[in-house]
């Protein structure tokens, strides 16, 4: 066996990322078709790159979260619409309503803490050093933020393909 693995001519990492993002689209699509009602205790933390192409958020949110932000779909959201390439949703930030449009390619994490399920994605925007930011604070109960998966038996799926140069 050789330590030199040949470069793949098939973009497996991109194919897997696309398939996993389709999971997010399907879940959100089913919620949208049900009129926005989340079943049982399900709720979602969705982290996305605010500077990614196609992301549309109010200027004050882009200023506050110049790199990445996490939104919570749980109690107070409206007008969830899911398309082939992304979704849009109405949320309240500090009691100010806002409409967000997020392409699936901008999503870096999707977590449903009710069932300890999560997906993490490679960013599809040019690599940049992430800046520190505050929590989104949209309707999130105190101390009930997303948890990171690890060796604790959680169902977080992380896909991290190294690219050869």
C-alpha positions as CSV (number, residue, x, y, z in Angstrom):
1,X,0.0,0.0,0.0
2,X,1.2,3.4,-0.8
3,X,0.7,6.6,1.3
4,X,0.0,8.5,-1.9
5,X,-3.7,8.5,-2.5
6,X,-4.6,9.6,-6.0
7,X,-6.7,12.7,-6.5
8,X,-10.3,11.8,-7.2
9,X,-11.8,12.8,-10.4
10,X,-15.2,12.4,-8.8
11,X,-16.1,15.3,-6.4
12,X,-17.3,13.0,-3.6
13,X,-17.1,15.7,-0.9
14,X,-19.4,18.0,-2.9
15,X,-21.8,15.2,-3.7
16,X,-22.1,14.3,0.0
17,X,-22.4,17.9,1.1
18,X,-25.2,18.4,-1.4
19,X,-27.0,15.2,-0.3
20,X,-26.8,16.2,3.4
21,X,-28.1,19.7,2.7
22,X,-31.0,18.0,0.9
23,X,-31.9,16.5,4.3
24,X,-32.3,20.0,5.7
25,X,-34.4,21.0,2.7
26,X,-36.7,18.0,3.1
27,X,-37.2,18.5,6.9
28,X,-37.9,22.3,6.4
29,X,-40.2,21.5,3.5
30,X,-42.3,19.1,5.5
31,X,-42.6,21.7,8.3
32,X,-43.7,24.3,5.7
33,X,-46.3,21.9,4.2
34,X,-47.7,21.3,7.6
35,X,-48.4,25.0,8.0
36,X,-45.3,25.7,10.0
37,X,-46.2,23.4,12.9
38,X,-43.2,21.6,14.3
39,X,-44.1,18.0,15.4
40,X,-43.7,17.2,19.1
41,X,-40.7,18.9,20.8
42,X,-38.7,19.3,17.5
43,X,-37.0,22.6,17.0
44,X,-34.0,23.6,14.9
45,X,-30.8,25.6,15.2
46,X,-29.6,26.6,11.8
47,X,-26.2,28.2,11.4
48,X,-25.3,29.9,8.2
49,X,-22.7,32.2,6.7
50,X,-24.2,35.7,6.5
51,X,-21.8,36.8,3.7
52,X,-22.6,33.8,1.4
53,X,-24.0,34.6,-2.0
54,X,-27.8,34.7,-2.0
55,X,-28.2,35.4,1.8
56,X,-30.7,38.1,2.4
57,X,-30.9,39.5,5.9
58,X,-31.6,43.0,7.3
59,X,-28.6,45.3,7.4
60,X,-28.6,45.5,11.2
61,X,-28.3,41.8,11.5
62,X,-25.5,41.6,8.9
63,X,-23.7,44.3,10.8
64,X,-24.1,42.5,14.1
65,X,-23.2,39.1,12.5
66,X,-20.7,39.8,9.8
67,X,-19.6,36.2,9.4
68,X,-22.0,33.7,10.7
69,X,-25.2,33.5,12.8
70,X,-27.5,30.9,14.2
71,X,-31.3,31.2,14.1
72,X,-33.8,29.2,16.1
73,X,-37.0,27.8,14.5
74,X,-39.1,26.9,17.5
75,X,-41.9,29.0,18.8
76,X,-42.1,32.3,17.0
77,X,-41.5,32.0,13.2
78,X,-43.7,32.6,10.3
79,X,-44.0,32.4,6.5
80,X,-41.6,29.5,6.2
81,X,-41.1,28.9,2.5
82,X,-38.8,26.3,1.1
83,X,-37.5,26.1,-2.5
84,X,-35.1,24.0,-4.3
85,X,-32.0,26.1,-3.5
86,X,-32.9,27.5,0.0
87,X,-35.6,28.8,2.3
88,X,-37.0,32.0,3.7
89,X,-38.6,32.6,7.1
90,X,-39.9,35.4,9.2
91,X,-38.3,35.8,12.7
92,X,-38.3,38.3,15.5
93,X,-35.0,39.8,16.7
94,X,-35.4,41.9,19.9
95,X,-39.1,42.1,19.1
96,X,-38.4,43.5,15.6
97,X,-39.7,41.3,12.8
98,X,-37.3,40.4,10.0
99,X,-37.5,38.3,6.8
100,X,-34.4,36.1,6.1
101,X,-33.6,34.2,2.9
102,X,-30.9,31.6,3.2
103,X,-29.6,29.4,0.4
104,X,-28.9,25.8,1.5
105,X,-25.2,26.3,0.4
106,X,-24.8,29.0,3.1
107,X,-25.7,26.6,5.9
108,X,-22.9,25.3,8.1
109,X,-24.9,23.5,10.8
110,X,-28.4,22.1,11.4
111,X,-29.3,20.8,14.8
112,X,-32.5,19.4,16.2
113,X,-31.7,19.2,20.0
114,X,-35.0,17.5,20.7
115,X,-33.7,14.2,19.2
116,X,-29.9,14.9,19.5
117,X,-29.5,15.1,15.8
118,X,-27.1,17.4,13.9
119,X,-25.4,18.0,10.6
120,X,-22.3,20.1,10.0
121,X,-21.2,21.3,6.6
122,X,-18.2,22.8,4.9
123,X,-18.8,26.4,4.1
124,X,-19.3,27.0,0.4
125,X,-18.0,30.6,0.6
126,X,-14.3,31.5,0.3
127,X,-12.4,30.6,3.5
128,X,-12.2,33.5,5.9
129,X,-11.2,33.8,9.5
130,X,-14.5,33.7,11.5
131,X,-15.2,36.7,13.7
132,X,-16.6,36.4,17.2
133,X,-20.3,37.1,17.4
134,X,-23.1,37.2,19.9
135,X,-25.9,34.7,19.9
136,X,-28.8,35.5,17.7
137,X,-31.2,35.8,20.6
138,X,-34.3,35.2,18.5
139,X,-36.8,33.7,20.8
140,X,-34.2,31.4,22.4
141,X,-34.9,30.5,26.1
142,X,-32.1,31.4,28.4
143,X,-29.4,28.7,28.7
144,X,-31.1,26.5,26.0
145,X,-28.6,27.0,23.2
146,X,-27.3,24.4,20.8
147,X,-25.0,21.8,22.1
148,X,-22.0,20.5,20.2
149,X,-21.9,16.8,19.4
150,X,-18.9,14.7,20.2
151,X,-18.1,11.5,21.9
152,X,-21.2,11.7,24.1
153,X,-23.3,9.4,21.9
154,X,-25.0,12.2,20.0
155,X,-26.2,11.8,16.5
156,X,-24.1,14.6,15.0
157,X,-22.8,13.9,11.5
158,X,-19.7,15.8,10.6
159,X,-18.4,15.6,7.0
160,X,-14.9,17.0,6.6
161,X,-13.1,16.0,3.5
162,X,-9.5,17.3,3.2
163,X,-8.6,18.6,-0.2
164,X,-5.3,17.7,-1.7
165,X,-3.5,20.6,-3.3
